[in-house]
Amino acid sequence: MEHASEKMVEELKRLCLSYGLYINETTELLCKKHFELLLKWNEKISLTRLVKPEDAALLHYFESLFGASLLETSIKSLADIGSGAGFPGLPIAFARPYLEVTLIESDRRKAGFLGEVRRNFGLKIKVEQQRFEAVEPKFDAVAVRAIEQFDAHISSIFDFASTSHQLLLFLSEDSAKKVLQNRPPEWIGEIVKIPQSRERTLLNLKRFT
């Protein structure tokens, strides 16, 4: 497990260096510790199918840190809807420790894992074990990466983000184009390619009123 986490971090560092993302030693260490805990818990409950270090580095940690790099400097709080194993919210919290990050996850076991990360890592994150529609929408930014039946929830996501300034949606290119075409008029945005991603782009939306 230790060897796997070291391989993951080395690949993550390589990706960040290749694409101009800054990653400090603290962020590296937190990503490494998280991956170790993720692998341990994954033996008991299904948190992720991506257990190979190279896949996890690219599709979990690098994608999340890439999203963090697009956050406006004015953002002080962020909600991660459907956080699951903590992506993208935890790597964002690792890289931006000044952010107030809330991880929203309705599944009891996955929320339990997130709570374990919070306790063991000494982070100031919050974990909400409930559906996002039941959480008070009070965040500067909202991120969504892996929520089931996304199309059925997109209207509720925009409603949840109605007081937010920025919305980051990790989607397939076709889904991103569809959301961009049908977004509420107060939102503008662009589809950003995630380097080397095989599945997702990042729809970066900002709200103007």
For each residue, the residues with C-beta under 8 A, 3 or more apart:
1: 4 5 36 39 40
2: 5 6 36
3: 6 7
4: 1 7 8 35 36 39 51 53
5: 1 2 8 9 32 33 35 36 39 53
6: 2 3 9 10 32
7: 3 4 10 11 53 54
8: 4 5 11 12 31 32 35 53 54 56 57 61
9: 5 6 12 13 28 31 32 35 57
10: 6 7 13 14
11: 7 8 14 15 53 54 57 58
12: 8 9 15 16 23 28 31 57 61 62 65
13: 9 10 16 17 23 28
14: 10 11 17 18
15: 11 12 18 19 21 57 58 62 195 196
16: 12 13 19 20 21 22 23 62 65
17: 13 14 20 21
18: 14 15 195
19: 15 16 66 195
20: 16 17
21: 15 16 17 62 65 66 69
22: 16
23: 12 13 16 27 28 65 95
24: 27 28
25: 28 29
26: 29 30 94 97
27: 23 24 30 31 65 91 94 95
28: 9 12 13 23 24 25 31 32
29: 25 26 32 33
30: 26 27 33 34 90 94 121
31: 8 9 12 27 28 34 35 61 91 94
32: 5 6 8 9 28 29 35 36
33: 5 29 30 36 37 120 121
34: 30 31 37 38 86 90 91 94 117 121
35: 4 5 8 9 31 32 38 39 53 56 61
36: 1 2 4 5 32 33 39 40
37: 33 34 40 41 113 116 117 120
38: 34 35 41 42 47 48 56 85 86 113
39: 1 4 5 35 36 42 43 51
40: 1 36 37 43
41: 37 38 44 45 47 113 116
42: 38 39 45 46 47 48 51
43: 39 40
44: 41
45: 41 42 109 110 113
46: 42 49
47: 38 41 42 84 85 110 113
48: 38 42 51 56 60 84 85
49: 46
50: 55 56 59 60
51: 4 39 42 48 55 56
52: 55 56
53: 4 5 7 8 11 35 56 57
54: 7 8 11 57 58
55: 50 51 52 58 59 60
56: 8 35 38 48 50 51 52 53 59 60 61
57: 8 9 11 12 15 53 54 60 61 62
58: 11 15 54 55 61 62 63 196 197
59: 50 55 56 62 63 197 198 199
60: 48 50 55 56 57 63 64 85 87 91
61: 8 12 31 35 56 57 58 64 65 87 91
62: 12 15 16 21 57 58 59 65 66 195 196
63: 58 59 60 66 67 87 88 145 170 194 197 200 202
64: 60 61 67 68 87 88 89 90 91 92 145
65: 12 16 21 23 27 61 62 68 69 91 92 95
66: 19 21 62 63 69 70 194 195 202
67: 63 64 70 71 88 92 143 145 168 170 202
68: 64 65 71 88 91 92 95 96
69: 21 65 66
70: 66 67 168 192 202 204
71: 67 68 75 78 92 96 141 166 168
72: 75 141 165 166 206
73:
74: 140 165
75: 71 72 78 99 140 141 165 166
76: 98 99 100 140
77: 99 100 101 102 138 139 140 141
78: 71 75 89 92 99 100 101 102 139 140 141 142 143
79: 101 102 104 132 135 137 139 141 142 143 160
80: 83 86 87 88 89 92 101 102 103 104 143 144 145
81: 104 132 142 143 144 147 157 160
82: 104 105 106 132 144 145 146 147 148
83: 80 86 87 89 90 103 104 105 110 114
84: 47 48 87 105 107 110 146
85: 38 47 48 60 110 113 114
86: 34 38 80 83 89 90 91 103 113 114 117
87: 60 61 63 64 80 83 84 90 91 145 146
88: 63 64 67 68 80 91 92 143 145 168 170
89: 64 78 80 83 86 92 93 101 102 103 125 143
90: 30 34 64 83 86 87 93 94 101 103 114 117 125
91: 27 31 34 60 61 64 65 68 86 87 88 94 95
92: 64 65 67 68 71 78 80 88 89 95 96 99 101 143
93: 89 90 96 97 99 101 123 125
94: 26 27 30 31 34 90 91 97
95: 23 27 65 68 91 92
96: 68 71 92 93 99 101
97: 26 93 94 124
98: 76
99: 75 76 77 78 92 93 96
100: 76 77 78 124 126
101: 77 78 79 80 89 90 92 93 96 123 124 125 126
102: 77 78 79 80 89 125 126 127 128 135 139
103: 80 83 86 89 90 114 125 126 127 128
104: 79 80 81 82 83 128 130 132 135
105: 82 83 84 110 111 114 127 128 129
106: 82 111 129 130 131 132
107: 84 110 111 129
108: 111 112 129
109: 45 112 113
110: 45 47 83 84 85 105 107 113 114
111: 105 106 107 108 114 115 127 128 129
112: 108 109 115 116
113: 37 38 41 45 47 85 86 109 110 116 117
114: 83 85 86 90 103 105 110 111 117 118 125 127
115: 111 112 118 119 127
116: 37 41 112 113 119 120
117: 34 37 86 90 113 114 120 121 123 125
118: 114 115 121 123 125 126 127
119: 115 116
120: 33 37 116 117
121: 30 33 34 117 118
122:
123: 93 101 117 118
124: 97 100 101
125: 89 90 93 101 102 103 114 117 118
126: 100 101 102 103 118
127: 102 103 105 111 114 115 118
128: 102 103 104 105 111 132 135
129: 105 106 107 108 111
130: 104 106 134 135
131: 106 134 135
132: 79 81 82 104 106 128 135 156 157 160
133: 156 160
134: 130 131
135: 79 102 104 128 130 131 132 160
136:
137: 79 159 160 161 162 163 164
138: 77 163
139: 77 78 79 102 142 161 163 164
140: 74 75 76 77 78 164 165 166
141: 71 72 75 77 78 79 164 165 166 167 168
142: 78 79 81 139 157 160 161 164 166 167 168
143: 67 78 79 80 81 88 89 92 167 168 169 170
144: 80 81 82 147 150 157 167 168 169 170
145: 63 64 67 80 82 87 88 170 200
146: 82 84 87 170
147: 81 82 144 150 153 157
148: 82
149: 152 153
150: 144 147 153 154 171 175
151: 154 175
152: 149
153: 147 149 150 156 157
154: 150 151 157 158 179
155: 158 159
156: 132 133 153 159 160
157: 81 132 142 144 147 153 154 160 161 167 169
158: 154 155 161 162 167 183 184 187
159: 137 155 156 162
160: 79 81 132 133 135 137 142 156 157 164
161: 137 139 142 157 158 164 167 207
162: 137 158 159
163: 137 138 139
164: 137 139 140 141 142 160 161 167 207
165: 72 74 75 140 141 206 207
166: 71 72 75 140 141 142 204 205 206 207
167: 141 142 143 144 157 158 161 164 187 189 203 205 206 207
168: 67 70 71 88 141 142 143 144 202 203 204 205
169: 143 144 157 176 179 202 203 205
170: 63 67 88 143 144 145 146 194 200 201 202 203
171: 150 175 176 179 200 201 202 203
172: 175 176 199 200 201
173: 176 177 191 201
174: 177 178
175: 150 151 171 172 178 179
176: 169 171 172 173 179 180 191 201 202 203
177: 173 174 180 181 191
178: 174 175 181 182
179: 154 169 171 175 176 182 183 203
180: 176 177 183 189 191 203 205
181: 177 178
182: 178 179
183: 158 179 180 187 189 205
184: 158 187
185:
186: 207 208 209
187: 158 167 183 184 205 206 207 208
188: 205 206 208
189: 167 180 183 203 204 205 206
190: 203 204
191: 173 176 177 180 201 202 203 204
192: 70 201 202 203 204
193: 197 201 202
194: 63 66 170 197 200 201 202
195: 15 18 19 62 66
196: 15 58 62
197: 58 59 63 193 194 200 201
198: 59
199: 59 172
200: 63 145 170 171 172 194 197
201: 170 171 172 173 176 191 192 193 194 197
202: 63 66 67 70 168 169 170 171 176 191 192 193 194
203: 167 168 169 170 171 176 179 180 189 190 191 192
204: 70 166 168 189 190 191 192
205: 166 167 168 169 180 183 187 188 189
206: 72 165 166 167 187 188 189
207: 161 164 165 166 167 186 187
208: 186 187 188
209: 186
